[in-house]
Amino acid sequence: MDKKSLETAFNKELVPHGFKKKASSWYRQVNGMLQVVDLQKSNYGLQFFLNLCCVPKGMNVDGMPTPKEHKCPIRIRLTAAYSEQRVQIEEALDLERTALDDPIRQEALTRITNELVLPFCNNMNSLDMLRRAVELGLFKRGAVNGAAQSHLSLSESNVAPPPDSQPSTYYG
């Protein structure tokens, strides 16, 4: 499997749910909120990462309506959102691991998309649900910038602290 095949696999699962592909990202508007699923390639090999991002209704960021992942005010890497499934996610997205043949990798990508990515996005489809998710700490291993905290009427005390003391650590 190569990067193009990986993109095709995600495209097959995401497009029927209203996502539109641009480059290596998929975008969907739900209740005025922009959701982004971004496929990021490692600089060091054929490992890939999935980043899940939100631009809350009423916020505007550079590049709208299809901003780059790093411009989104709320974001988290899939492995940080589902740390208990990190190994399976990393294995499916590491194209250097040849132990998985293409049909098995395709099956794993379909499962990841349908059991993790889509439910995560579907649970972030309103300002209230997004605010609640941040308050519950679902983004504690991700990033919720100050503008998003203000927009969601969250104070520092409402936002779960990061897992370490490094404020620049966005992904676990």
N, C-alpha and C positions, 0 to 999 in steps of 0.2 A: 504494500500500500504506500502511496506517496501523498504529499500535501493536497494535491487536487482531489484524490480519492477521499481523503479525510473531509475536505470541504463538501464534496458531493454527498457523503454519508450524513453530515449534519444538515445540509440543505434539504435532503429528502424528508427528514423528520421535522424541521422547523417551519418550512414554508407552508405546509397545510394548516399550521396554527397561527398564520397571519404574519410571520416574519418575512422580511424582504432582505435579500443578500446584497451587500456592497463590499467589495474586496474580501477580507476574511472576517467580516462581521455580519450579523443579522440584526435587523431593527424591527421593532413592533410598537405601534401606538395602542395603548389600552387606557380608556377613560382619560385621555389627554396626557398620560404618562408615557415616556419613552423607555422601552426596555431594550437592552443591547446584550447580545451574546457574541463575545469576541474570541476568535481562535488566534492565539499568540504562539509564534514559534520561538523556541529557545535560541539564544545566540550561540550555544555550544554544541548543538547536534540536532537530531531529528525528533526532539521532544517538543510536545505542544502543550499548551495550557488553555483552559476555557475560563474566561472572565465573564462574570455576570454583572451588569451595570444598570442603573436607573437614573433617569433625569425626571424628577417629580414634576407633576403638572404645575404650570406657572413659572417654572425655572427655564432659563435659556442659557445655553453654554455655547462656546465657540464651536462652529461646525454644524450647528443644527440645520436640518433635521437628522443628519447622520454624523454625529461627533465621533472622534476617535475615543477609544476606551479611556485613555488617561485624562480626558477632558470631562468625563462623567463625574458628577459630584458624589455618587454612591456606587461603590463597586466592591466586588469580592471575587477571589479566585474560587472556582468550583471545589478544589481540594480543601480550601479553608472552610467553605460552607458545609462540606460533608467530610470532615476529617476522618471519620470512622471508615470511609470508603476510599481513602486517599490512594492506597496501593492499587486497587482495581482501576481507578481513574487514570493514574499515572501509567499503568501498564498498557491500557488501551490507547493512550495518547503518545506513547513512546514508540515511534516507528523503527527505532534501532533494535527493539526487542523482537527478535524473529520467532520466538516461541509461539506467538499468536499468528496463525495463518489468516489470510484476508477474510474468509467467511466468519471466523470466530471473532476477529477484531470488529467486523461490521456488526455482529450481534451485540458485542459489548458496547459499541457506540450508540446503537439503537436503544439499549437498556439505559445507558447513562442519560441520554436525551429525554426519554419518556418517563423515567423514574426519578430523575434529579433535576435536570435543567428546566423542563416545562413546569413541573410542580412549583419549583422555586419562583419562576417568573409569574405563574398564575397566582401565587400568594402575595405578590407585590403589585397588585393591579389597582390600588387606590391610595390616596394620601394617608388615610387612616390605617390601612394595612401596612403600609411602608413605615409609618411612624411607630406603630406597635412592634414591628419586626426589629427596628433599631433599638427601641426601649428594652426589648427582650434579649438583646445581645446577639442577634443573628448576624450582624455585621461586625462583631467585635474583632474578627481576624481579617477585616476588610478595611474600607475607608469610607467615612462619611465626613465630607469637608464642612467647614464652618458655615458656608452659605447654605448648604442643605440642612444643617442642624437648625439654622435660623428660619429657613423656609418652612420646616416641619414643626416649628415652635418647640424645639427641644433645647433644653439647657444642658450644660456639661454633665450635670448630675443625672440626666435622663439617658445619656449615651453610655453604654457599657464600656468600661475601660479596655484598652488594647491588651492582648495577652502578655506583652512585655513593656518595658519602659521606653522603647524606641518609637517616638511619635512618627517617624518616617516609614515605619514598617507597615506596608499596605497589605501584603499577602503572607499567609502562613505557609 
